[in-house]
Amino acid sequence: MKTDNERRLRKNLLGILLLLPYIALLWLPFYNRQYPALFGFPFFYWYQLLWVPLTSLLLYLLYRKGKAQ
């Protein structure tokens, strides 16, 4: 049986994971470039588009973990 403190800590840690897409897309100098291109798309575009399914997957996983508690 988990205590309230353990549940709260786990919930906070899961919430911190939600900051990953925010930080990754907010830090513009990291991906503000043209190369490496992927299928003719500059890095700037495909990097942002890559985060759309990654963020959805992350939200789904966090939802399932949170619901299991």
PQR file with spaces between the fields and no chain letter, atoms N, CA, C, O and H, PARSE charges and radii, in Angstrom:
ATOM       1  N    MET     1       0.840   -1.179    0.000 -0.4000 1.5000
ATOM       2  CA   MET     1       0.000    0.000    0.000 -0.0000 2.0000
ATOM       3  C    MET     1       0.889    1.248    0.000  0.5500 1.7000
ATOM       4  O    MET     1       1.835    1.352    0.780 -0.5500 1.4000
ATOM       5  N    LYS     2       0.573    2.166   -0.868 -0.4000 1.5000
ATOM       6  CA   LYS     2       1.363    3.390   -0.961 -0.0000 2.0000
ATOM       7  C    LYS     2       0.787    4.453   -0.047  0.5500 1.7000
ATOM       8  O    LYS     2      -0.426    4.564    0.129 -0.5500 1.4000
ATOM       9  H    LYS     2      -0.195    2.081   -1.503  0.4000 1.0000
ATOM      10  N    THR     3       1.681    5.222    0.522 -0.4000 1.5000
ATOM      11  CA   THR     3       1.237    6.318    1.376 -0.0000 2.0000
ATOM      12  C    THR     3       0.880    7.523    0.520  0.5500 1.7000
ATOM      13  O    THR     3       1.185    7.571   -0.671 -0.5500 1.4000
ATOM      14  H    THR     3       2.666    5.131    0.379  0.4000 1.0000
ATOM      15  N    ASP     4       0.234    8.485    1.144 -0.4000 1.5000
ATOM      16  CA   ASP     4      -0.152    9.701    0.418 -0.0000 2.0000
ATOM      17  C    ASP     4       1.066   10.457   -0.092  0.5500 1.7000
ATOM      18  O    ASP     4       1.028   11.031   -1.181 -0.5500 1.4000
ATOM      19  H    ASP     4      -0.014    8.445    2.112  0.4000 1.0000
ATOM      20  N    ASN     5       2.141   10.464    0.678 -0.4000 1.5000
ATOM      21  CA   ASN     5       3.359   11.160    0.249 -0.0000 2.0000
ATOM      22  C    ASN     5       3.957   10.513   -0.988  0.5500 1.7000
ATOM      23  O    ASN     5       4.417   11.213   -1.891 -0.5500 1.4000
ATOM      24  H    ASN     5       2.172    9.998    1.562  0.4000 1.0000
ATOM      25  N    GLU     6       3.957    9.179   -1.043 -0.4000 1.5000
ATOM      26  CA   GLU     6       4.495    8.485   -2.207 -0.0000 2.0000
ATOM      27  C    GLU     6       3.643    8.755   -3.442  0.5500 1.7000
ATOM      28  O    GLU     6       4.176    8.936   -4.536 -0.5500 1.4000
ATOM      29  H    GLU     6       3.584    8.611   -0.310  0.4000 1.0000
ATOM      30  N    ARG     7       2.347    8.783   -3.275 -0.4000 1.5000
ATOM      31  CA   ARG     7       1.454    9.072   -4.400 -0.0000 2.0000
ATOM      32  C    ARG     7       1.655   10.497   -4.897  0.5500 1.7000
ATOM      33  O    ARG     7       1.694   10.746   -6.102 -0.5500 1.4000
ATOM      34  H    ARG     7       1.913    8.636   -2.386  0.4000 1.0000
ATOM      35  N    ARG     8       1.781   11.417   -3.970 -0.4000 1.5000
ATOM      36  CA   ARG     8       1.977   12.821   -4.336 -0.0000 2.0000
ATOM      37  C    ARG     8       3.303   13.017   -5.063  0.5500 1.7000
ATOM      38  O    ARG     8       3.376   13.749   -6.050 -0.5500 1.4000
ATOM      39  H    ARG     8       1.749   11.215   -2.991  0.4000 1.0000
ATOM      40  N    LEU     9       4.350   12.360   -4.569 -0.4000 1.5000
ATOM      41  CA   LEU     9       5.659   12.465   -5.204 -0.0000 2.0000
ATOM      42  C    LEU     9       5.617   11.887   -6.616  0.5500 1.7000
ATOM      43  O    LEU     9       6.158   12.479   -7.550 -0.5500 1.4000
ATOM      44  H    LEU     9       4.291   11.766   -3.767  0.4000 1.0000
ATOM      45  N    ARG    10       4.982   10.746   -6.767 -0.4000 1.5000
ATOM      46  CA   ARG    10       4.883   10.123   -8.092 -0.0000 2.0000
ATOM      47  C    ARG    10       4.087   11.003   -9.058  0.5500 1.7000
ATOM      48  O    ARG    10       4.454   11.139  -10.225 -0.5500 1.4000
ATOM      49  H    ARG    10       4.542   10.265   -6.009  0.4000 1.0000
ATOM      50  N    LYS    11       3.017   11.588   -8.576 -0.4000 1.5000
ATOM      51  CA   LYS    11       2.204   12.469   -9.408 -0.0000 2.0000
ATOM      52  C    LYS    11       3.005   13.695   -9.838  0.5500 1.7000
ATOM      53  O    LYS    11       2.901   14.135  -10.983 -0.5500 1.4000
ATOM      54  H    LYS    11       2.719   11.477   -7.628  0.4000 1.0000
ATOM      55  N    ASN    12       3.796   14.242   -8.932 -0.4000 1.5000
ATOM      56  CA   ASN    12       4.638   15.390   -9.268 -0.0000 2.0000
ATOM      57  C    ASN    12       5.706   15.026  -10.296  0.5500 1.7000
ATOM      58  O    ASN    12       5.992   15.807  -11.203 -0.5500 1.4000
ATOM      59  H    ASN    12       3.880   13.885   -8.002  0.4000 1.0000
ATOM      60  N    LEU    13       6.288   13.845  -10.154 -0.4000 1.5000
ATOM      61  CA   LEU    13       7.301   13.407  -11.109 -0.0000 2.0000
ATOM      62  C    LEU    13       6.690   13.185  -12.490  0.5500 1.7000
ATOM      63  O    LEU    13       7.305   13.517  -13.503 -0.5500 1.4000
ATOM      64  H    LEU    13       6.055   13.211   -9.417  0.4000 1.0000
ATOM      65  N    LEU    14       5.500   12.633  -12.531 -0.4000 1.5000
ATOM      66  CA   LEU    14       4.820   12.449  -13.811 -0.0000 2.0000
ATOM      67  C    LEU    14       4.478   13.800  -14.432  0.5500 1.7000
ATOM      68  O    LEU    14       4.560   13.965  -15.649 -0.5500 1.4000
ATOM      69  H    LEU    14       5.000   12.363  -11.708  0.4000 1.0000
ATOM      70  N    GLY    15       4.100   14.759  -13.606 -0.4000 1.5000
ATOM      71  CA   GLY    15       3.805   16.096  -14.099 -0.0000 2.0000
ATOM      72  C    GLY    15       5.029   16.780  -14.669  0.5500 1.7000
ATOM      73  O    GLY    15       4.922   17.553  -15.621 -0.5500 1.4000
ATOM      74  H    GLY    15       4.033   14.625  -12.617  0.4000 1.0000
ATOM      75  N    ILE    16       6.176   16.511  -14.106 -0.4000 1.5000
ATOM      76  CA   ILE    16       7.421   17.091  -14.612 -0.0000 2.0000
ATOM      77  C    ILE    16       7.708   16.576  -16.023  0.5500 1.7000
ATOM      78  O    ILE    16       8.275   17.298  -16.844 -0.5500 1.4000
ATOM      79  H    ILE    16       6.263   15.883  -13.333  0.4000 1.0000
ATOM      80  N    LEU    17       7.321   15.335  -16.306 -0.4000 1.5000
ATOM      81  CA   LEU    17       7.512   14.798  -17.649 -0.0000 2.0000
ATOM      82  C    LEU    17       6.736   15.584  -18.695  0.5500 1.7000
ATOM      83  O    LEU    17       7.121   15.617  -19.864 -0.5500 1.4000
ATOM      84  H    LEU    17       6.861   14.748  -15.639  0.4000 1.0000
ATOM      85  N    LEU    18       5.651   16.212  -18.280 -0.4000 1.5000
ATOM      86  CA   LEU    18       4.873   17.026  -19.220 -0.0000 2.0000
ATOM      87  C    LEU    18       5.624   18.277  -19.655  0.5500 1.7000
ATOM      88  O    LEU    18       5.262   18.913  -20.645 -0.5500 1.4000
ATOM      89  H    LEU    18       5.339   16.185  -17.331  0.4000 1.0000
ATOM      90  N    LEU    19       6.655   18.623  -18.921 -0.4000 1.5000
ATOM      91  CA   LEU    19       7.458   19.787  -19.299 -0.0000 2.0000
ATOM      92  C    LEU    19       8.412   19.494  -20.463  0.5500 1.7000
ATOM      93  O    LEU    19       8.909   20.424  -21.097 -0.5500 1.4000
ATOM      94  H    LEU    19       6.948   18.107  -18.117  0.4000 1.0000
ATOM      95  N    LEU    20       8.672   18.218  -20.748 -0.4000 1.5000
ATOM      96  CA   LEU    20       9.605   17.872  -21.817 -0.0000 2.0000
ATOM      97  C    LEU    20       9.233   18.483  -23.168  0.5500 1.7000
ATOM      98  O    LEU    20      10.073   19.147  -23.775 -0.5500 1.4000
ATOM      99  H    LEU    20       8.268   17.462  -20.233  0.4000 1.0000
ATOM     100  N    PRO    21       8.005   18.285  -23.665 -0.5600 1.5000
ATOM     101  CA   PRO    21       7.683   18.894  -24.962  0.2800 2.0000
ATOM     102  C    PRO    21       7.727   20.423  -24.919  0.5500 1.7000
ATOM     103  O    PRO    21       8.146   21.072  -25.877 -0.5500 1.4000
ATOM     104  N    TYR    22       7.296   20.972  -23.813 -0.4000 1.5000
ATOM     105  CA   TYR    22       7.287   22.430  -23.672 -0.0000 2.0000
ATOM     106  C    TYR    22       8.708   22.983  -23.773  0.5500 1.7000
ATOM     107  O    TYR    22       8.954   23.935  -24.513 -0.5500 1.4000
ATOM     108  H    TYR    22       6.956   20.444  -23.035  0.4000 1.0000
ATOM     109  N    ILE    23       9.627   22.397  -23.043 -0.4000 1.5000
ATOM     110  CA   ILE    23      11.021   22.863  -23.057 -0.0000 2.0000
ATOM     111  C    ILE    23      11.668   22.589  -24.409  0.5500 1.7000
ATOM     112  O    ILE    23      12.399   23.428  -24.936 -0.5500 1.4000
ATOM     113  H    ILE    23       9.427   21.623  -22.442  0.4000 1.0000
ATOM     114  N    ALA    24      11.395   21.410  -24.968 -0.4000 1.5000
ATOM     115  CA   ALA    24      12.016   21.039  -26.244 -0.0000 2.0000
ATOM     116  C    ALA    24      11.599   21.980  -27.369  0.5500 1.7000
ATOM     117  O    ALA    24      12.397   22.271  -28.259 -0.5500 1.4000
ATOM     118  H    ALA    24      10.801   20.729  -24.540  0.4000 1.0000
ATOM     119  N    LEU    25      10.362   22.456  -27.337 -0.4000 1.5000
ATOM     120  CA   LEU    25       9.897   23.349  -28.393 -0.0000 2.0000
ATOM     121  C    LEU    25      10.121   24.821  -28.060  0.5500 1.7000
ATOM     122  O    LEU    25      10.139   25.664  -28.957 -0.5500 1.4000
ATOM     123  H    LEU    25       9.714   22.219  -26.613  0.4000 1.0000
ATOM     124  N    LEU    26      10.289   25.127  -26.800 -0.4000 1.5000
ATOM     125  CA   LEU    26      10.536   26.510  -26.401 -0.0000 2.0000
ATOM     126  C    LEU    26      11.974   26.928  -26.673  0.5500 1.7000
ATOM     127  O    LEU    26      12.244   28.107  -26.903 -0.5500 1.4000
ATOM     128  H    LEU    26      10.275   24.442  -26.071  0.4000 1.0000
ATOM     129  N    TRP    27      12.897   25.975  -26.648 -0.4000 1.5000
ATOM     130  CA   TRP    27      14.314   26.252  -26.826 -0.0000 2.0000
ATOM     131  C    TRP    27      14.628   26.347  -28.319  0.5500 1.7000
ATOM     132  O    TRP    27      15.208   25.427  -28.896 -0.5500 1.4000
ATOM     133  H    TRP    27      12.678   25.017  -26.462  0.4000 1.0000
ATOM     134  N    LEU    28      14.245   27.454  -28.936 -0.4000 1.5000
ATOM     135  CA   LEU    28      14.335   27.650  -30.379 -0.0000 2.0000
ATOM     136  C    LEU    28      15.756   27.578  -30.937  0.5500 1.7000
ATOM     137  O    LEU    28      15.927   27.009  -32.016 -0.5500 1.4000
ATOM     138  H    LEU    28      13.774   28.201  -28.468  0.4000 1.0000
ATOM     139  N    PRO    29      16.776   28.109  -30.287 -0.5600 1.5000
ATOM     140  CA   PRO    29      18.118   28.020  -30.884  0.2800 2.0000
ATOM     141  C    PRO    29      18.586   26.585  -31.128  0.5500 1.7000
ATOM     142  O    PRO    29      19.463   26.361  -31.962 -0.5500 1.4000
ATOM     143  N    PHE    30      18.023   25.619  -30.422 -0.4000 1.5000
ATOM     144  CA   PHE    30      18.413   24.226  -30.623 -0.0000 2.0000
ATOM     145  C    PHE    30      18.001   23.709  -31.998  0.5500 1.7000
ATOM     146  O    PHE    30      18.763   22.986  -32.639 -0.5500 1.4000
ATOM     147  H    PHE    30      17.310   25.801  -29.745  0.4000 1.0000
ATOM     148  N    TYR    31      16.822   24.066  -32.452 -0.4000 1.5000
ATOM     149  CA   TYR    31      16.333   23.495  -33.712 -0.0000 2.0000
ATOM     150  C    TYR    31      16.110   24.524  -34.813  0.5500 1.7000
ATOM     151  O    TYR    31      15.465   24.219  -35.816 -0.5500 1.4000
ATOM     152  H    TYR    31      16.202   24.654  -31.932  0.4000 1.0000
ATOM     153  N    ASN    32      16.623   25.715  -34.646 -0.4000 1.5000
ATOM     154  CA   ASN    32      16.480   26.761  -35.658 -0.0000 2.0000
ATOM     155  C    ASN    32      17.601   26.633  -36.693  0.5500 1.7000
ATOM     156  O    ASN    32      18.519   27.450  -36.757 -0.5500 1.4000
ATOM     157  H    ASN    32      17.147   25.962  -33.831  0.4000 1.0000
ATOM     158  N    ARG    33      17.487   25.577  -37.497 -0.4000 1.5000
ATOM     159  CA   ARG    33      18.474   25.346  -38.552 -0.0000 2.0000
ATOM     160  C    ARG    33      17.843   24.527  -39.673  0.5500 1.7000
ATOM     161  O    ARG    33      16.738   24.002  -39.536 -0.5500 1.4000
ATOM     162  H    ARG    33      16.741   24.913  -37.445  0.4000 1.0000
ATOM     163  N    GLN    34      18.555   24.432  -40.762 -0.4000 1.5000
ATOM     164  CA   GLN    34      18.004   23.756  -41.926 -0.0000 2.0000
ATOM     165  C    GLN    34      18.412   22.285  -41.994  0.5500 1.7000
ATOM     166  O    GLN    34      17.635   21.451  -42.459 -0.5500 1.4000
ATOM     167  H    GLN    34      19.453   24.859  -40.873  0.4000 1.0000
ATOM     168  N    TYR    35      19.609   21.963  -41.540 -0.4000 1.5000
ATOM     169  CA   TYR    35      20.106   20.596  -41.669 -0.0000 2.0000
ATOM     170  C    TYR    35      20.195   19.937  -40.310  0.5500 1.7000
ATOM     171  O    TYR    35      20.493   20.627  -39.335 -0.5500 1.4000
ATOM     172  H    TYR    35      20.240   22.641  -41.163  0.4000 1.0000
ATOM     173  N    PRO    36      19.954   18.654  -40.189 -0.5600 1.5000
ATOM     174  CA   PRO    36      19.759   17.652  -41.236  0.2800 2.0000
ATOM     175  C    PRO    36      18.333   17.666  -41.760  0.5500 1.7000
ATOM     176  O    PRO    36      17.373   17.729  -40.991 -0.5500 1.4000
ATOM     177  N    ALA    37      18.212   17.608  -43.048 -0.4000 1.5000
ATOM     178  CA   ALA    37      16.899   17.570  -43.694 -0.0000 2.0000
ATOM     179  C    ALA    37      16.405   16.119  -43.723  0.5500 1.7000
ATOM     180  O    ALA    37      17.196   15.178  -43.784 -0.5500 1.4000
ATOM     181  H    ALA    37      18.992   17.557  -43.673  0.4000 1.0000
ATOM     182  N    LEU    38      15.097   15.967  -43.677 -0.4000 1.5000
ATOM     183  CA   LEU    38      14.481   14.640  -43.715 -0.0000 2.0000
ATOM     184  C    LEU    38      13.404   14.665  -44.794  0.5500 1.7000
ATOM     185  O    LEU    38      12.412   15.383  -44.673 -0.5500 1.4000
ATOM     186  H    LEU    38      14.454   16.732  -43.627  0.4000 1.0000
ATOM     187  N    PHE    39      13.603   13.880  -45.847 -0.4000 1.5000
ATOM     188  CA   PHE    39      12.685   13.840  -46.994 -0.0000 2.0000
ATOM     189  C    PHE    39      12.456   15.234  -47.584  0.5500 1.7000
ATOM     190  O    PHE    39      11.352   15.557  -48.022 -0.5500 1.4000
ATOM     191  H    PHE    39      14.410   13.296  -45.945  0.4000 1.0000
ATOM     192  N    GLY    40      13.497   16.044  -47.591 -0.4000 1.5000
ATOM     193  CA   GLY    40      13.407   17.381  -48.151 -0.0000 2.0000
ATOM     194  C    GLY    40      12.893   18.443  -47.191  0.5500 1.7000
ATOM     195  O    GLY    40      12.901   19.628  -47.525 -0.5500 1.4000
ATOM     196  H    GLY    40      14.394   15.781  -47.235  0.4000 1.0000
ATOM     197  N    PHE    41      12.448   18.042  -46.010 -0.4000 1.5000
ATOM     198  CA   PHE    41      11.971   19.004  -45.015 -0.0000 2.0000
ATOM     199  C    PHE    41      13.134   19.448  -44.133  0.5500 1.7000
ATOM     200  O    PHE    41      13.879   18.609  -43.628 -0.5500 1.4000
ATOM     201  H    PHE    41      12.441   17.079  -45.739  0.4000 1.0000
ATOM     202  N    PRO    42      13.297   20.750  -43.943 -0.5600 1.5000
ATOM     203  CA   PRO    42      14.353   21.232  -43.051  0.2800 2.0000
ATOM     204  C    PRO    42      14.115   20.751  -41.611  0.5500 1.7000
ATOM     205  O    PRO    42      12.987   20.469  -41.208 -0.5500 1.4000
ATOM     206  N    PHE    43      15.188   20.671  -40.870 -0.4000 1.5000
ATOM     207  CA   PHE    43      15.139   20.214  -39.483 -0.0000 2.0000
ATOM     208  C    PHE    43      14.133   21.006  -38.671  0.5500 1.7000
ATOM     209  O    PHE    43      13.436   20.446  -37.825 -0.5500 1.4000
ATOM     210  H    PHE    43      16.105   20.901  -41.197  0.4000 1.0000
ATOM     211  N    PHE    44      14.052   22.303  -38.919 -0.4000 1.5000
ATOM     212  CA   PHE    44      13.147   23.184  -38.181 -0.0000 2.0000
ATOM     213  C    PHE    44      11.710   22.668  -38.215  0.5500 1.7000
ATOM     214  O    PHE    44      11.013   22.691  -37.200 -0.5500 1.4000
ATOM     215  H    PHE    44      14.618   22.759  -39.606  0.4000 1.0000
ATOM     216  N    TYR    45      11.273   22.206  -39.377 -0.4000 1.5000
ATOM     217  CA   TYR    45       9.890   21.750  -39.519 -0.0000 2.0000
ATOM     218  C    TYR    45       9.661   20.335  -38.995  0.5500 1.7000
ATOM     219  O    TYR    45       8.715   20.094  -38.245 -0.5500 1.4000
ATOM     220  H    TYR    45      11.840   22.187  -40.201  0.4000 1.0000
ATOM     221  N    TRP    46      10.535   19.388  -39.394 -0.4000 1.5000
ATOM     222  CA   TRP    46      10.257   18.018  -38.988 -0.0000 2.0000
ATOM     223  C    TRP    46      10.496   17.800  -37.500  0.5500 1.7000
ATOM     224  O    TRP    46       9.900   16.898  -36.911 -0.5500 1.4000
ATOM     225  H    TRP    46      11.304   19.584  -40.003  0.4000 1.0000
ATOM     226  N    TYR    47      11.345   18.593  -36.888 -0.4000 1.5000
ATOM     227  CA   TYR    47      11.542   18.479  -35.443 -0.0000 2.0000
ATOM     228  C    TYR    47      10.260   18.864  -34.702  0.5500 1.7000
ATOM     229  O    TYR    47       9.865   18.186  -33.754 -0.5500 1.4000
ATOM     230  H    TYR    47      11.830   19.326  -37.367  0.4000 1.0000
ATOM     231  N    GLN    48       9.616   19.940  -35.126 -0.4000 1.5000
ATOM     232  CA   GLN    48       8.358   20.367  -34.496 -0.0000 2.0000
ATOM     233  C    GLN    48       7.253   19.347  -34.739  0.5500 1.7000
ATOM     234  O    GLN    48       6.491   19.019  -33.829 -0.5500 1.4000
ATOM     235  H    GLN    48       9.937   20.491  -35.897  0.4000 1.0000
ATOM     236  N    LEU    49       7.169   18.851  -35.959 -0.4000 1.5000
ATOM     237  CA   LEU    49       6.137   17.873  -36.279 -0.0000 2.0000
ATOM     238  C    LEU    49       6.364   16.544  -35.564  0.5500 1.7000
ATOM     239  O    LEU    49       5.406   15.829  -35.270 -0.5500 1.4000
ATOM     240  H    LEU    49       7.788   19.117  -36.698  0.4000 1.0000
ATOM     241  N    LEU    50       7.601   16.214  -35.287 -0.4000 1.5000
ATOM     242  CA   LEU    50       7.903   14.985  -34.550 -0.0000 2.0000
ATOM     243  C    LEU    50       7.347   15.043  -33.127  0.5500 1.7000
ATOM     244  O    LEU    50       6.960   14.018  -32.566 -0.5500 1.4000
ATOM     245  H    LEU    50       8.380   16.795  -35.525  0.4000 1.0000
ATOM     246  N    TRP    51       7.311   16.220  -32.555 -0.4000 1.5000
ATOM     247  CA   TRP    51       6.823   16.362  -31.190 -0.0000 2.0000
ATOM     248  C    TRP    51       5.311   16.194  -31.061  0.5500 1.7000
ATOM     249  O    TRP    51       4.818   15.970  -29.955 -0.5500 1.4000
ATOM     250  H    TRP    51       7.625   17.053  -33.010  0.4000 1.0000
ATOM     251  N    VAL    52       4.576   16.294  -32.140 -0.4000 1.5000
ATOM     252  CA   VAL    52       3.122   16.122  -32.069 -0.0000 2.0000
ATOM     253  C    VAL    52       2.767   14.702  -31.638  0.5500 1.7000
ATOM     254  O    VAL    52       2.061   14.546  -30.642 -0.5500 1.4000
ATOM     255  H    VAL    52       4.976   16.476  -33.038  0.4000 1.0000
ATOM     256  N    PRO    53       3.220   13.652  -32.338 -0.5600 1.5000
ATOM     257  CA   PRO    53       2.892   12.298  -31.857  0.2800 2.0000
ATOM     258  C    PRO    53       3.612   11.943  -30.555  0.5500 1.7000
ATOM     259  O    PRO    53       3.076   11.202  -29.731 -0.5500 1.4000
ATOM     260  N    LEU    54       4.835   12.475  -30.369 -0.4000 1.5000
ATOM     261  CA   LEU    54       5.544   12.178  -29.112 -0.0000 2.0000
ATOM     262  C    LEU    54       4.791   12.736  -27.903  0.5500 1.7000
ATOM     263  O    LEU    54       4.694   12.074  -26.870 -0.5500 1.4000
ATOM     264  H    LEU    54       5.270   13.077  -31.038  0.4000 1.0000
ATOM     265  N    THR    55       4.266   13.938  -28.031 -0.4000 1.5000
ATOM     266  CA   THR    55       3.506   14.536  -26.942 -0.0000 2.0000
ATOM     267  C    THR    55       2.212   13.770  -26.704  0.5500 1.7000
ATOM     268  O    THR    55       1.818   13.560  -25.557 -0.5500 1.4000
ATOM     269  H    THR    55       4.344   14.475  -28.871  0.4000 1.0000
ATOM     270  N    SER    56       1.558   13.359  -27.762 -0.4000 1.5000
ATOM     271  CA   SER    56       0.335   12.564  -27.617 -0.0000 2.0000
ATOM     272  C    SER    56       0.625   11.250  -26.910  0.5500 1.7000
ATOM     273  O    SER    56      -0.125   10.839  -26.024 -0.5500 1.4000
ATOM     274  H    SER    56       1.878   13.530  -28.693  0.4000 1.0000
ATOM     275  N    LEU    57       1.706   10.594  -27.297 -0.4000 1.5000
ATOM     276  CA   LEU    57       2.095    9.340  -26.648 -0.0000 2.0000
ATOM     277  C    LEU    57       2.428    9.565  -25.177  0.5500 1.7000
ATOM     278  O    LEU    57       2.030    8.776  -24.320 -0.5500 1.4000
ATOM     279  H    LEU    57       2.315   10.928  -28.016  0.4000 1.0000
ATOM     280  N    LEU    58       3.143   10.621  -24.888 -0.4000 1.5000
ATOM     281  CA   LEU    58       3.490   10.948  -23.512 -0.0000 2.0000
ATOM     282  C    LEU    58       2.243   11.216  -22.670  0.5500 1.7000
ATOM     283  O    LEU    58       2.139   10.737  -21.541 -0.5500 1.4000
ATOM     284  H    LEU    58       3.466   11.262  -25.584  0.4000 1.0000
ATOM     285  N    LEU    59       1.313   11.970  -23.210 -0.4000 1.5000
ATOM     286  CA   LEU    59       0.065   12.245  -22.491 -0.0000 2.0000
ATOM     287  C    LEU    59      -0.719   10.964  -22.236  0.5500 1.7000
ATOM     288  O    LEU    59      -1.275   10.782  -21.153 -0.5500 1.4000
ATOM     289  H    LEU    59       1.397   12.360  -24.127  0.4000 1.0000
ATOM     290  N    TYR    60      -0.766   10.082  -23.220 -0.4000 1.5000
ATOM     291  CA   TYR    60      -1.470    8.808  -23.054 -0.0000 2.0000
ATOM     292  C    TYR    60      -0.824    7.971  -21.950  0.5500 1.7000
ATOM     293  O    TYR    60      -1.513    7.430  -21.085 -0.5500 1.4000
ATOM     294  H    TYR    60      -0.314   10.231  -24.100  0.4000 1.0000
ATOM     295  N    LEU    61       0.499    7.871  -21.990 -0.4000 1.5000
ATOM     296  CA   LEU    61       1.196    7.074  -20.971 -0.0000 2.0000
ATOM     297  C    LEU    61       1.006    7.647  -19.573  0.5500 1.7000
ATOM     298  O    LEU    61       0.803    6.900  -18.615 -0.5500 1.4000
ATOM     299  H    LEU    61       1.059    8.310  -22.693  0.4000 1.0000
ATOM     300  N    LEU    62       1.070    8.960  -19.456 -0.4000 1.5000
ATOM     301  CA   LEU    62       0.878    9.584  -18.151 -0.0000 2.0000
ATOM     302  C    LEU    62      -0.558    9.420  -17.667  0.5500 1.7000
ATOM     303  O    LEU    62      -0.795    9.252  -16.471 -0.5500 1.4000
ATOM     304  H    LEU    62       1.235    9.566  -20.234  0.4000 1.0000
ATOM     305  N    TYR    63      -1.502    9.466  -18.578 -0.4000 1.5000
ATOM     306  CA   TYR    63      -2.891    9.251  -18.220 -0.0000 2.0000
ATOM     307  C    TYR    63      -3.107    7.822  -17.681  0.5500 1.7000
ATOM     308  O    TYR    63      -3.779    7.616  -16.671 -0.5500 1.4000
ATOM     309  H    TYR    63      -1.309    9.602  -19.549  0.4000 1.0000
ATOM     310  N    ARG    64      -2.518    6.853  -18.384 -0.4000 1.5000
ATOM     311  CA   ARG    64      -2.661    5.460  -17.947 -0.0000 2.0000
ATOM     312  C    ARG    64      -1.979    5.220  -16.601  0.5500 1.7000
ATOM     313  O    ARG    64      -2.514    4.508  -15.750 -0.5500 1.4000
ATOM     314  H    ARG    64      -1.971    7.021  -19.205  0.4000 1.0000
ATOM     315  N    LYS    65      -0.810    5.807  -16.410 -0.4000 1.5000
ATOM     316  CA   LYS    65      -0.110    5.664  -15.125 -0.0000 2.0000
ATOM     317  C    LYS    65      -0.901    6.330  -14.004  0.5500 1.7000
ATOM     318  O    LYS    65      -1.018    5.777  -12.910 -0.5500 1.4000
ATOM     319  H    LYS    65      -0.375    6.384  -17.101  0.4000 1.0000
ATOM     320  N    GLY    66      -1.438    7.505  -14.272 -0.4000 1.5000
ATOM     321  CA   GLY    66      -2.199    8.231  -13.265 -0.0000 2.0000
ATOM     322  C    GLY    66      -3.495    7.536  -12.910  0.5500 1.7000
ATOM     323  O    GLY    66      -3.927    7.567  -11.758 -0.5500 1.4000
ATOM     324  H    GLY    66      -1.343    7.954  -15.161  0.4000 1.0000
ATOM     325  N    LYS    67      -4.112    6.914  -13.885 -0.4000 1.5000
ATOM     326  CA   LYS    67      -5.362    6.223  -13.654 -0.0000 2.0000
ATOM     327  C    LYS    67      -5.139    4.928  -12.878  0.5500 1.7000
ATOM     328  O    LYS    67      -6.015    4.497  -12.128 -0.5500 1.4000
ATOM     329  H    LYS    67      -3.761    6.889  -14.821  0.4000 1.0000
ATOM     330  N    ALA    68      -3.983    4.309  -13.053 -0.4000 1.5000
ATOM     331  CA   ALA    68      -3.669    3.047  -12.378 -0.0000 2.0000
ATOM     332  C    ALA    68      -3.416    3.243  -10.894  0.5500 1.7000
ATOM     333  O    ALA    68      -3.483    2.287  -10.122 -0.5500 1.4000
ATOM     334  H    ALA    68      -3.272    4.659  -13.662  0.4000 1.0000
ATOM     335  N    GLN    69      -3.128    4.459  -10.493 -0.4000 1.5000
ATOM     336  CA   GLN    69      -2.824    4.695   -9.073 -0.0000 2.0000
ATOM     337  C    GLN    69      -4.040    4.653   -8.268  0.5500 1.7000
ATOM     338  O    GLN    69      -3.982    4.830   -7.051 -0.5500 1.4000
ATOM     339  H    GLN    69      -3.073    5.235  -11.121  0.4000 1.0000
